[in-house]
Amino acid sequence: MIAAGDTVLVAISGGADSTALLHALVQLRPRRRFRVRACHVHHGLRGEEADADAQHAGALARSLRVPISQRRADVRAFADEHKVSLETAARVVRYQLLERAADGARATRIATGHTADDRAETLLFNLLRGTGPPGLAGMPPVRGRVIRPLLWVTRADVQAYCKAHDLEYRVDRSNLDTAFTRNRIRHEILPALREIQPRIEATLCRLAEIMRAENEYMSEQAANVLREVGAQRPGELGLACAQLVLLPQALRRRVLRAAIARVKGDELDIELERVDALVHLAVSGRTGAVVELPGNIRAERTYGEIVLSTALPSRKDIAQEWHLPVPGELAIPELGIELTAARSRARRAPSSPTKALLDAKNIQAPLTVRTRRRGDRFTPFGMKGSVKLQDFFVNAKVPRGERSRIPLVLSGDEIVWVVGCRISNRYKVRKQTQRAVRLEARRLDQV
């Protein structure tokens, strides 16, 4: 978890777990040759009691000669704004602030004091809420730069360590309130299970380890399949239904979960119910059917695909025009994309639909970028005559709701590229082409 030369930021609440963790890392610091920093997050809850926690954390860090930063958040306001529970809001905000503190301290690792008890409680919490293999894997020992060195240590061991080293720690009284599900698991359910299986924490942690290994393998397989069935386009990800329905159910769910995570940016709050709704969309959904997903993501069934995209507030035609210099770049927040243009001597057409190579002979710079207008015509690559853009969209099976937001690149008054779809046949690169223009489209959130 920690290598020589690392800087480890320890998340310290003032409780027994984080107190023992900070002290233990300080003892290991000279031998393992790493640096230790600390950070305390004040959640803006519990009033004077929380203020006392912050003071205690600061005093502990100073006594161990560890630099500490104090961060404060308004968790209740975050919960109200994002319509999540206080527990969820506290977790999200805490990690956000820890990441920022780690950046400020140039820390390569963020260490938290989660123990085997926390791991067992999380597994049971996920099980009661309804979960699959990822939830049964519980919290991982390492995720990004977050590490959990005490994940194989029990809470009783931690308290014994604190007693042996005369370490004072704070007790958060809110952790005793069984109105919270996690606290009820800790104080009622686990003790009852311990009467049947005295080593229940070790048993649940062993299950978590087994599920973590299997989950990693299945996630890797799903990522490989997603590369085969998924088509990344500007602002969206298309999944081939014909290939999805042939997959085993377990792998199909995994692929769909991975697709949602790719568009969403994380794997949080992707419930099985939403994943199964996508399965239904792929197997028997009608064209045009839509499923709303967490993170403001929408999934639409098209002629042969499920198209995942970030839901945009408006799908009306955009009358504005933009100019793309050659060479140069253009960001269009209204469409969520960035376009770049460069001169090129390439002769081979790119394989990606988000890239285009045009004969520069008749290109009028700067290029114009806009969305469709009534009466637009286009000469698709491979055809000699022009067709109505509307007919092209229908034949290309472009979802109706997306057509008004697809960027069109024009030279003068002529469409040279329907972004993500096809270039104009009149501007294709030929053997006699001497100069070319290379265009590329990227989502703004990927720039």
Sequence and secondary structure as in RCSB ss.txt:
>XXXX:A:sequence
MIAAGDTVLVAISGGADSTALLHALVQLRPRRRFRVRACHVHHGLRGEEADADAQHAGALARSLRVPISQRRADV
RAFADEHKVSLETAARVVRYQLLERAADGARATRIATGHTADDRAETLLFNLLRGTGPPGLAGMPPVRGRVIRPL
LWVTRADVQAYCKAHDLEYRVDRSNLDTAFTRNRIRHEILPALREIQPRIEATLCRLAEIMRAENEYMSEQAANV
LREVGAQRPGELGLACAQLVLLPQALRRRVLRAAIARVKGDELDIELERVDALVHLAVSGRTGAVVELPGNIRAE
RTYGEIVLSTALPSRKDIAQEWHLPVPGELAIPELGIELTAARSRARRAPSSPTKALLDAKNIQAPLTVRTRRRG
DRFTPFGMKGSVKLQDFFVNAKVPRGERSRIPLVLSGDEIVWVVGCRISNRYKVRKQTQRAVRLEARRLDQV
>XXXX:A:secstr
   TT EEEEE  SSHHHHHHHHHHHHHHHHHT EEEEEEEE S SHHHHHHHHHHHHHHHHHTT  EEEEE  H
HHHHHHHT  HHHHHHHHHHHHHHHHHHHHT SEEE    HHHHHHHHHHHHHH   HHHHT S SEETTEE TT
TTS HHHHHHHHHHTT      GGGG TTSHHHHIIIIIHHHHHHH TTHHHHHHHHHHHHHHHHHHHHHHHHHH
HHHHEEEETTEEEEEHHHHTTS HHHHHHHHHHHHHHHHSS TT  HHHHHHHHHHHHH  TT EEEETTTEEEE
E SSEEEEEE  S  S     EEE SSEEEEETTTTEEEEEEEE   S  SSTTEEEEEGGG  SSEEEE   TT
 EE BTT SS EEHHHHHHHTT  GGGGGGS EEEETTEEEEETTTEEBGGG   TT   EEEEEEEEGGG 
